[in-house]
């Protein structure tokens, strides 16, 4: 492989929230312990170096020595269109694309733009916590269509429940997470079409968070809902980003695709004008033109890490129920088999093992017995984290 993802890159002292944000992390209650020995695997960014062509593109931007107000060149939009046509066979127009300085920002804008206080918004818990906060903080109502999990930990959609909730006159929006965070499901064409049919029939707008769509396992295929249900594309608002795919969360680059001109105008009116950083423009053009080799090697590396983790848990912590997700770089671990409280699970992992994950309760009550771990770090670091955790559960075999 061209890229050595086993390399440990020291991120301390680089303003990283994972590695330098210990006090903030303690203040918001994620953990009581955070010190120089903590292994933080809680937030969805990577501890892996970005593609070399990107580094060269950003050096070129730095070497110019002036960082003033920037605009989006045609090359920016062409790069976005080319990527999604080539990778996902999804086509859209240049004018459909709106830049946002982040996905959570775009989510809050969409909630304010397309619903009014008191309206119901469907989400599918356990799900990324900002889905809930963006609804509640804006005075809207969470409508939970909880995903169903079978004995093997495979999640599916409760369509009967979804349709009943979509029929409610107060329900105005559905926020889809695909690939789903934290369960890792990639919803297939039939599932996506059925969701879209129900929403359109009941005048429920679809907001699709698809920022993990490039991170999929071997033999898995991600299909944007606007492609799967293209006859309903004007009823769909899609979020995509370079942030997860290429480890660029710090450059704040989400693209919102809205084929419906009326919806696009409404969204723009609420969001207002946001100009990009010149680094953001350079980065997107670079990775969408020259990032595929790196991405394919990254996916192979993450697949290997996940395969190792499942084998390790089967041997050392067989009471943990976990499966390799279809997409994302997240693993969703069910620790209910140990028969101890979520608080004790937390204490053993976060305080005693000194590994920082995310408690499943953050994703809704459906995640109460779970822990979310983000895998895209050098494999030696992941192995050390799992070894520490396993030692703290040896007395419960």
Rosetta blueprint (number, residue, H / E / L):
1 X L
2 X L
3 X L
4 X L
5 X L
6 X L
7 X L
8 X L
9 X L
10 X L
11 X L
12 X L
13 X L
14 X L
15 X L
16 X L
17 X H
18 X H
19 X H
20 X H
21 X L
22 X H
23 X H
24 X H
25 X H
26 X H
27 X H
28 X L
29 X L
30 X L
31 X L
32 X L
33 X L
34 X L
35 X L
36 X L
37 X L
38 X L
39 X E
40 X E
41 X L
42 X L
43 X L
44 X L
45 X L
46 X L
47 X L
48 X L
49 X L
50 X L
51 X L
52 X H
53 X H
54 X H
55 X H
56 X H
57 X H
58 X H
59 X H
60 X H
61 X H
62 X H
63 X H
64 X H
65 X L
66 X L
67 X L
68 X L
69 X L
70 X L
71 X L
72 X L
73 X L
74 X H
75 X H
76 X H
77 X H
78 X H
79 X H
80 X H
81 X H
82 X H
83 X H
84 X H
85 X H
86 X H
87 X H
88 X H
89 X L
90 X L
91 X L
92 X L
93 X L
94 X H
95 X H
96 X H
97 X E
98 X E
99 X E
100 X E
101 X L
102 X L
103 X H
104 X H
105 X H
106 X H
107 X H
108 X H
109 X H
110 X H
111 X H
112 X H
113 X H
114 X H
115 X L
116 X L
117 X L
118 X L
119 X L
120 X E
121 X E
122 X E
123 X E
124 X L
125 X L
126 X L
127 X L
128 X L
129 X H
130 X H
131 X H
132 X H
133 X H
134 X H
135 X H
136 X H
137 X L
138 X L
139 X L
140 X L
141 X E
142 X E
143 X E
144 X E
145 X L
146 X L
147 X L
148 X E
149 X E
150 X L
151 X L
152 X L
153 X L
154 X L
155 X E
156 X E
157 X L
158 X L
159 X H
160 X H
161 X H
162 X H
163 X H
164 X H
165 X H
166 X H
167 X H
168 X L
169 X L
170 X L
171 X E
172 X E
173 X E
174 X E
175 X E
176 X E
177 X E
178 X L
179 X L
180 X L
181 X L
182 X L
183 X L
184 X L
185 X L
186 X L
187 X L
188 X L
189 X H
190 X H
191 X H
192 X H
193 X H
194 X H
195 X H
196 X H
197 X H
198 X H
199 X H
200 X H
201 X H
202 X L
203 X L
204 X L
205 X E
206 X E
207 X E
208 X E
209 X E
210 X L
211 X L
212 X L
213 X L
214 X L
215 X L
216 X E
217 X L
218 X L
219 X L
220 X L
221 X L
222 X L
223 X L
224 X L
225 X H
226 X H
227 X H
228 X H
229 X L
230 X H
231 X H
232 X H
233 X H
234 X H
235 X H
236 X E
237 X E
238 X E
239 X E
240 X E
241 X E
242 X L
243 X H
244 X H
245 X H
246 X H
247 X L
248 X L
249 X H
250 X H
251 X H
252 X L
253 X L
254 X E
255 X E
256 X E
257 X E
258 X E
259 X L
260 X L
261 X H
262 X H
263 X H
264 X H
265 X H
266 X H
267 X H
268 X H
269 X H
270 X H
271 X H
272 X L
273 X L
274 X L
275 X L
276 X L
277 X L
278 X H
279 X H
280 X H
281 X H
282 X H
283 X H
284 X H
285 X H
286 X H
287 X H
288 X H
289 X H
290 X H
291 X L
292 X H
293 X H
294 X H
295 X H
296 X H
297 X H
298 X H
299 X H
300 X H
301 X H
302 X H
303 X H
304 X H
305 X H
306 X H
307 X H
308 X H
309 X H
310 X H
311 X H
312 X H
313 X H
314 X H
315 X H
316 X H
317 X L
318 X L
319 X L
320 X L
321 X E
322 X L
323 X L
324 X L
325 X L
326 X L
327 X E
328 X L
329 X L
330 X E
331 X E
332 X E
333 X E
334 X E
335 X L
336 X H
337 X H
338 X H
339 X L
340 X L
341 X L
342 X H
343 X H
344 X H
345 X H
346 X H
347 X H
348 X H
349 X H
350 X H
351 X H
352 X H
353 X L
354 X L
355 X E
356 X E
357 X L
358 X E
359 X E
360 X H
361 X H
362 X H
363 X H
364 X L
365 X H
366 X H
367 X H
368 X L
369 X L
370 X E
371 X E
372 X E
373 X E
374 X E
375 X L
376 X L
377 X L
378 X L
379 X H
380 X H
381 X H
382 X H
383 X H
384 X H
385 X H
386 X H
387 X H
388 X H
389 X H
390 X H
391 X H
392 X L
393 X L
394 X H
395 X H
396 X H
397 X L
